[in-house]
């Protein structure tokens, strides 16, 4: 997750807290609900970004393992060819 994404999620979450607090202070249920919705959206976006990062890391690890395996196979093929 980029620094910009983290900042945007934090701002949206803070905005939601502010709206929720203002709604409670003013007795405005719609503002409270909107504030809570902003907080939930910020958390969901953060979770999605983290899941994307995790998937990217898994993909990188799988690629590295596959490349090592191919390298070993390549070496064995050369060794077998040299024996013939």
C-alpha positions as CSV (number, residue, x, y, z in Angstrom):
1,X,0.0,0.0,0.0
2,X,1.4,3.4,-1.0
3,X,1.9,6.2,1.4
4,X,-0.7,8.2,-0.6
5,X,-3.3,5.4,-0.1
6,X,-2.5,5.3,3.7
7,X,-3.0,9.0,3.9
8,X,-6.3,9.0,2.0
9,X,-7.7,6.2,4.1
10,X,-6.7,8.0,7.3
11,X,-8.2,11.2,6.1
12,X,-11.5,9.5,5.2
13,X,-11.5,7.6,8.5
14,X,-10.9,10.9,10.4
15,X,-13.6,12.7,8.4
16,X,-16.0,9.9,9.3
17,X,-15.2,10.2,13.0
18,X,-15.7,13.9,12.8
19,X,-19.1,13.6,11.0
20,X,-20.2,10.9,13.5
21,X,-19.3,13.1,16.4
22,X,-20.9,16.2,15.0
23,X,-24.0,14.1,14.2
24,X,-24.2,12.9,17.7
25,X,-23.7,16.4,19.1
26,X,-26.4,17.9,16.9
27,X,-28.8,14.9,17.1
28,X,-28.5,14.4,13.3
29,X,-28.9,10.6,12.7
30,X,-28.2,11.0,9.0
31,X,-24.8,12.7,9.7
32,X,-24.0,9.9,12.2
33,X,-24.8,7.3,9.6
34,X,-22.8,9.1,6.9
35,X,-19.8,9.3,9.3
36,X,-20.0,5.6,10.1
37,X,-20.3,4.8,6.4
38,X,-17.1,6.8,5.7
39,X,-15.2,5.0,8.5
40,X,-16.3,1.6,7.1
41,X,-15.4,2.5,3.6
42,X,-11.9,3.6,4.7
43,X,-11.4,0.4,6.6
44,X,-12.6,-1.6,3.6
45,X,-10.3,0.2,1.2
46,X,-7.4,-0.3,3.6
47,X,-8.1,-4.0,3.8
48,X,-8.4,-4.3,0.1
49,X,-5.0,-2.6,-0.4
50,X,-3.4,-4.9,2.2
51,X,-4.9,-7.9,0.5
52,X,-3.5,-6.7,-2.9
53,X,-0.1,-6.2,-1.3
54,X,-0.2,-9.7,0.2
55,X,-1.2,-11.3,-3.1
56,X,1.6,-9.4,-4.9
57,X,4.1,-10.7,-2.3
58,X,2.8,-14.3,-2.7
59,X,3.1,-14.0,-6.5
60,X,6.7,-12.8,-6.2
61,X,7.6,-15.7,-3.9
62,X,6.0,-18.2,-6.3
63,X,7.9,-16.7,-9.2
64,X,11.2,-16.9,-7.3
65,X,10.6,-20.5,-6.4
66,X,9.6,-21.4,-10.0
67,X,12.7,-19.7,-11.3
68,X,15.0,-21.6,-8.9
69,X,13.3,-24.8,-9.9
70,X,13.8,-24.0,-13.6
71,X,17.4,-23.2,-12.9
72,X,18.0,-26.6,-11.3
73,X,16.2,-28.3,-14.1
74,X,18.3,-26.4,-16.6
75,X,21.5,-27.5,-14.8
76,X,20.4,-31.1,-14.7
77,X,19.7,-31.1,-18.4
78,X,23.1,-29.8,-19.2
79,X,24.7,-32.3,-16.9
80,X,22.8,-35.2,-18.6
81,X,23.8,-33.8,-22.0
82,X,27.5,-33.6,-21.0
83,X,27.4,-37.3,-19.9
84,X,26.2,-38.4,-23.3
